[in-house]
Amino acid sequence: MTRNATSAAQECVFCAIAARQAHTSVVCEDDTVVVFMDLNPVTPGHLLVVPRKHAVGLEDLDGATSAHVWSVGHDMARALRRSSMGCEGINILLCDGEAAFQTVFHFHLHVIPRYAGDGWTLKAESTERERSLLDNDAQVIKDAITSTD
């Protein structure tokens, strides 16, 4: 970890939670992740899946940890569905970067149980994009995939 990353991790509330230096309501944990209740839940049962090792966003997360976070997120969604909380749906949400509404700069996956009439919405104004623009966007992304190999 670089000096700045080390400093950020030392001041990070999620690092403190993962190290059991801050109070939280833990649901489960292993050597790689800790799952706990969101302090400001969208709905009752809102969980966060957080890697123990500090990573700001997707670019900072290694593939094995990323895969494990998503797998645990899947397990938590299934547990919420099977629980007596009575949720009727699940949103899995990742906010990667300030422009994507990330507010705690330690990678975390939200697992949000949904209930009819819970009042939380995701509404975006979108319009159909022209095929030539979609094809161009696809090529730009393909080029970036090739450059990461």
Secondary structure, 3 states (H helix, E strand, C coil): CCHHHHHHHHCCHHHHHHCCCCCCCEEEECCCEEEEECCCCCCCCCEEEEECCCCCCHHHCCHHHHHHHHHHHHHHHHHHHHCCCCCCEEEEEECCCHHHCCCCCCCCEEEEEECCCCCCCCCCCCCCCCHHHHHHHHHHHHHHHHHCC
